């Protein structure tokens, strides 16, 4: 995992994980495991979307306008209220598009959640992941190019630290549907780092 997903997963342990487990109707251990898989999956999907100039520009504008990280100041309040009000479904539509169903089902198979609970978890996490990314962007003063580099670094860190998980997640996010995410990750890294 990258430092952004590490930060988020750490923030979602304890009381937050208990709140999520109650909303999903599962035990805390299952919820914690699912969070640890879903957060990097969403970050990887964001990195995939930011692998072209238009995608990273759109993401930068979304972060700048709507996701400054304030949501992380009161995660319990967000989870205890109406998480749907944060438009997690809309974020997922932009980030995952027509892969949403496959990602939801794949996450369910890997975590033991049912597909409905998996979808609920992704909806709850999407605004938090965007908030974590927006907070990092703001703290580091990143421009569009800096955001692109940050997401490329995330992909490399995630691949290095969790190759098995990235393989599973990559299968869900395989862009060219050839069954091999490594070419996709390599292409993303190449695009983000200008072929370096």
C-alpha positions as a LaTeX table, in Angstrom:
\begin{tabular}{lrrr}
\hline
Residue & $x$ (\AA) & $y$ (\AA) & $z$ (\AA) \\
\hline
Unk1 & 0.00 & 0.00 & 0.00 \\
Unk2 & 1.04 & 3.58 & $-0.48$ \\
Unk3 & 1.27 & 6.15 & 2.30 \\
Unk4 & $-2.17$ & 7.52 & 1.28 \\
Unk5 & $-3.89$ & 4.15 & 1.58 \\
Unk6 & $-1.86$ & 3.37 & 4.71 \\
Unk7 & $-3.07$ & 6.65 & 6.24 \\
Unk8 & $-6.65$ & 5.95 & 5.28 \\
Unk9 & $-6.70$ & 2.33 & 6.44 \\
Unk10 & $-5.16$ & 3.40 & 9.76 \\
Unk11 & $-7.78$ & 6.11 & 10.15 \\
Unk12 & $-10.51$ & 3.56 & 9.41 \\
Unk13 & $-9.38$ & 1.13 & 12.10 \\
Unk14 & $-10.92$ & 1.07 & 15.56 \\
Unk15 & $-14.22$ & 2.87 & 15.95 \\
Unk16 & $-14.58$ & 3.61 & 12.23 \\
Unk17 & $-14.19$ & $-0.08$ & 11.36 \\
Unk18 & $-16.84$ & $-0.90$ & 13.96 \\
Unk19 & $-19.22$ & 1.63 & 12.38 \\
Unk20 & $-18.58$ & 0.23 & 8.91 \\
Unk21 & $-19.06$ & $-3.35$ & 10.13 \\
Unk22 & $-22.42$ & $-2.41$ & 11.67 \\
Unk23 & $-23.58$ & $-0.73$ & 8.46 \\
Unk24 & $-22.53$ & $-3.75$ & 6.41 \\
Unk25 & $-23.86$ & $-6.30$ & 8.89 \\
Unk26 & $-20.55$ & $-8.14$ & 9.22 \\
Unk27 & $-18.01$ & $-8.65$ & 12.00 \\
Unk28 & $-15.28$ & $-6.06$ & 12.52 \\
Unk29 & $-12.50$ & $-8.38$ & 11.30 \\
Unk30 & $-14.25$ & $-8.92$ & 7.97 \\
Unk31 & $-14.87$ & $-5.19$ & 7.63 \\
Unk32 & $-11.22$ & $-4.38$ & 8.43 \\
Unk33 & $-9.96$ & $-6.88$ & 5.84 \\
Unk34 & $-12.39$ & $-5.52$ & 3.24 \\
Unk35 & $-11.31$ & $-1.91$ & 3.92 \\
Unk36 & $-7.66$ & $-2.92$ & 3.51 \\
Unk37 & $-8.46$ & $-4.34$ & 0.06 \\
Unk38 & $-10.99$ & $-1.75$ & $-1.14$ \\
Unk39 & $-8.94$ & 1.38 & $-0.36$ \\
Unk40 & $-5.95$ & 0.44 & $-2.58$ \\
Unk41 & $-8.33$ & $-0.82$ & $-5.24$ \\
Unk42 & $-9.97$ & 2.61 & $-5.43$ \\
Unk43 & $-6.59$ & 4.36 & $-5.42$ \\
Unk44 & $-5.43$ & 2.10 & $-8.25$ \\
Unk45 & $-8.57$ & 2.91 & $-10.21$ \\
Unk46 & $-7.90$ & 6.63 & $-9.70$ \\
Unk47 & $-4.32$ & 6.14 & $-10.90$ \\
Unk48 & $-5.61$ & 4.31 & $-13.94$ \\
Unk49 & $-7.98$ & 7.18 & $-14.72$ \\
Unk50 & $-5.15$ & 9.67 & $-14.29$ \\
Unk51 & $-2.93$ & 7.82 & $-16.76$ \\
Unk52 & $-3.78$ & 10.27 & $-19.53$ \\
Unk53 & $-3.57$ & 14.08 & $-19.49$ \\
Unk54 & $-7.33$ & 14.63 & $-19.66$ \\
Unk55 & $-7.99$ & 12.12 & $-16.87$ \\
Unk56 & $-5.49$ & 13.66 & $-14.46$ \\
Unk57 & $-6.76$ & 17.16 & $-15.25$ \\
Unk58 & $-10.35$ & 16.11 & $-14.49$ \\
Unk59 & $-9.27$ & 14.43 & $-11.25$ \\
Unk60 & $-7.25$ & 17.50 & $-10.24$ \\
Unk61 & $-10.27$ & 19.75 & $-10.77$ \\
Unk62 & $-12.53$ & 17.40 & $-8.78$ \\
Unk63 & $-10.09$ & 17.35 & $-5.87$ \\
Unk64 & $-9.59$ & 21.10 & $-6.00$ \\
Unk65 & $-13.31$ & 21.87 & $-6.03$ \\
Unk66 & $-14.89$ & 19.16 & $-3.89$ \\
Unk67 & $-12.35$ & 17.07 & $-1.99$ \\
Unk68 & $-9.99$ & 19.10 & 0.19 \\
Unk69 & $-9.71$ & 16.44 & 2.89 \\
Unk70 & $-12.12$ & 17.99 & 5.41 \\
Unk71 & $-14.14$ & 14.75 & 5.35 \\
Unk72 & $-11.24$ & 13.10 & 7.24 \\
Unk73 & $-11.59$ & 15.55 & 10.15 \\
Unk74 & $-14.69$ & 13.69 & 11.36 \\
Unk75 & $-14.77$ & 10.21 & 9.85 \\
Unk76 & $-17.05$ & 8.91 & 12.62 \\
Unk77 & $-19.49$ & 11.72 & 11.95 \\
Unk78 & $-19.45$ & 10.95 & 8.23 \\
Unk79 & $-20.00$ & 7.23 & 8.80 \\
Unk80 & $-22.57$ & 7.80 & 11.54 \\
Unk81 & $-24.62$ & 10.18 & 9.41 \\
Unk82 & $-25.72$ & 9.52 & 5.87 \\
Unk83 & $-22.64$ & 8.47 & 3.89 \\
Unk84 & $-24.71$ & 8.37 & 0.69 \\
Unk85 & $-25.00$ & 12.16 & 0.90 \\
Unk86 & $-21.30$ & 12.39 & $-0.03$ \\
Unk87 & $-22.15$ & 10.99 & $-3.49$ \\
Unk88 & $-19.96$ & 7.91 & $-3.26$ \\
Unk89 & $-22.07$ & 6.33 & $-6.01$ \\
Unk90 & $-21.31$ & 9.26 & $-8.31$ \\
Unk91 & $-17.59$ & 9.03 & $-7.56$ \\
Unk92 & $-17.62$ & 5.30 & $-8.29$ \\
Unk93 & $-19.40$ & 5.93 & $-11.57$ \\
Unk94 & $-16.63$ & 8.29 & $-12.64$ \\
Unk95 & $-13.76$ & 6.19 & $-11.29$ \\
Unk96 & $-14.88$ & 2.68 & $-12.26$ \\
Unk97 & $-17.47$ & 3.26 & $-14.98$ \\
Unk98 & $-18.69$ & 0.04 & $-16.53$ \\
Unk99 & $-16.25$ & $-1.98$ & $-14.37$ \\
Unk100 & $-18.18$ & $-1.18$ & $-11.20$ \\
Unk101 & $-20.19$ & $-4.41$ & $-11.19$ \\
Unk102 & $-17.13$ & $-6.57$ & $-11.82$ \\
Unk103 & $-15.11$ & $-4.75$ & $-9.13$ \\
Unk104 & $-17.98$ & $-5.04$ & $-6.66$ \\
Unk105 & $-18.35$ & $-8.78$ & $-7.32$ \\
Unk106 & $-14.60$ & $-9.39$ & $-7.28$ \\
Unk107 & $-14.22$ & $-7.58$ & $-3.97$ \\
Unk108 & $-17.11$ & $-9.60$ & $-2.57$ \\
Unk109 & $-15.45$ & $-12.88$ & $-3.60$ \\
Unk110 & $-12.12$ & $-11.87$ & $-2.06$ \\
Unk111 & $-13.52$ & $-10.61$ & 1.24 \\
Unk112 & $-16.52$ & $-12.81$ & 1.94 \\
Unk113 & $-18.92$ & $-9.87$ & 1.77 \\
Unk114 & $-22.02$ & $-10.24$ & $-0.33$ \\
Unk115 & $-22.15$ & $-8.10$ & $-3.48$ \\
Unk116 & $-24.55$ & $-5.61$ & $-1.89$ \\
Unk117 & $-22.30$ & $-5.07$ & 1.14 \\
Unk118 & $-19.28$ & $-4.81$ & $-1.15$ \\
Unk119 & $-21.05$ & $-2.07$ & $-3.10$ \\
Unk120 & $-21.99$ & $-0.27$ & 0.12 \\
Unk121 & $-18.37$ & $-0.39$ & 1.29 \\
Unk122 & $-17.07$ & 1.05 & $-1.98$ \\
Unk123 & $-19.67$ & 3.84 & $-1.77$ \\
Unk124 & $-18.59$ & 4.69 & 1.79 \\
Unk125 & $-14.87$ & 4.59 & 0.96 \\
Unk126 & $-14.95$ & 6.51 & $-2.33$ \\
Unk127 & $-15.43$ & 9.99 & $-0.72$ \\
Unk128 & $-12.83$ & 9.13 & 1.94 \\
Unk129 & $-10.25$ & 8.04 & $-0.65$ \\
Unk130 & $-10.91$ & 11.22 & $-2.62$ \\
Unk131 & $-10.59$ & 13.19 & 0.62 \\
Unk132 & $-7.26$ & 11.54 & 1.46 \\
Unk133 & $-5.94$ & 12.23 & $-2.01$ \\
Unk134 & $-7.22$ & 15.82 & $-1.92$ \\
Unk135 & $-5.67$ & 16.40 & 1.50 \\
Unk136 & $-2.32$ & 15.10 & 0.27 \\
Unk137 & $-2.54$ & 17.25 & $-2.85$ \\
Unk138 & $-3.28$ & 20.32 & $-0.74$ \\
Unk139 & $-0.57$ & 19.63 & 1.86 \\
Unk140 & 2.10 & 19.02 & $-0.77$ \\
Unk141 & 0.94 & 21.85 & $-3.05$ \\
Unk142 & 0.73 & 19.52 & $-6.04$ \\
Unk143 & $-0.10$ & 20.79 & $-9.50$ \\
Unk144 & $-1.53$ & 18.52 & $-12.21$ \\
Unk145 & 1.90 & 17.06 & $-13.01$ \\
Unk146 & 2.64 & 16.50 & $-9.31$ \\
Unk147 & $-0.67$ & 14.70 & $-8.85$ \\
Unk148 & 0.14 & 12.50 & $-11.82$ \\
Unk149 & 3.54 & 11.63 & $-10.33$ \\
Unk150 & 1.98 & 10.94 & $-6.93$ \\
Unk151 & $-0.47$ & 8.45 & $-8.40$ \\
Unk152 & 2.28 & 6.79 & $-10.41$ \\
Unk153 & 4.31 & 6.40 & $-7.22$ \\
Unk154 & 1.24 & 4.90 & $-5.54$ \\
Unk155 & 1.00 & 2.25 & $-8.25$ \\
Unk156 & 4.66 & 1.35 & $-7.93$ \\
Unk157 & 4.51 & 1.20 & $-4.12$ \\
Unk158 & 1.37 & $-0.92$ & $-4.18$ \\
Unk159 & 2.87 & $-3.34$ & $-6.71$ \\
Unk160 & 6.10 & $-3.67$ & $-4.72$ \\
Unk161 & 4.47 & $-4.17$ & $-1.31$ \\
Unk162 & 1.49 & $-6.33$ & $-2.30$ \\
Unk163 & 2.09 & $-8.06$ & $-5.65$ \\
Unk164 & $-0.54$ & $-10.75$ & $-4.97$ \\
Unk165 & $-3.20$ & $-8.21$ & $-4.00$ \\
Unk166 & $-2.29$ & $-6.00$ & $-6.95$ \\
Unk167 & $-2.60$ & $-9.02$ & $-9.20$ \\
Unk168 & $-6.11$ & $-9.68$ & $-7.92$ \\
Unk169 & $-7.08$ & $-6.01$ & $-8.07$ \\
Unk170 & $-5.44$ & $-5.65$ & $-11.43$ \\
Unk171 & $-7.57$ & $-8.44$ & $-12.83$ \\
Unk172 & $-10.58$ & $-6.36$ & $-11.90$ \\
Unk173 & $-9.10$ & $-3.23$ & $-13.43$ \\
Unk174 & $-7.45$ & $-4.87$ & $-16.46$ \\
Unk175 & $-7.84$ & $-2.13$ & $-19.03$ \\
Unk176 & $-7.36$ & $-4.04$ & $-22.23$ \\
Unk177 & $-9.06$ & $-7.21$ & $-20.97$ \\
Unk178 & $-6.13$ & $-9.39$ & $-21.95$ \\
Unk179 & $-6.00$ & $-10.95$ & $-18.49$ \\
Unk180 & $-2.63$ & $-9.39$ & $-17.68$ \\
Unk181 & $-2.57$ & $-6.26$ & $-15.58$ \\
Unk182 & 1.21 & $-5.95$ & $-15.63$ \\
Unk183 & 1.18 & $-4.50$ & $-19.13$ \\
Unk184 & $-1.47$ & $-2.04$ & $-17.99$ \\
Unk185 & 0.48 & $-1.06$ & $-14.85$ \\
Unk186 & 3.63 & $-0.73$ & $-16.95$ \\
Unk187 & 1.83 & 1.44 & $-19.49$ \\
Unk188 & 0.38 & 3.63 & $-16.71$ \\
Unk189 & 3.84 & 4.05 & $-15.16$ \\
Unk190 & 5.29 & 4.86 & $-18.57$ \\
Unk191 & 2.64 & 7.46 & $-19.25$ \\
Unk192 & 2.87 & 9.02 & $-15.80$ \\
Unk193 & 6.65 & 9.23 & $-15.83$ \\
Unk194 & 7.06 & 10.18 & $-19.47$ \\
Unk195 & 8.66 & 6.88 & $-20.39$ \\
Unk196 & 11.41 & 7.10 & $-17.75$ \\
\hline
\end{tabular}
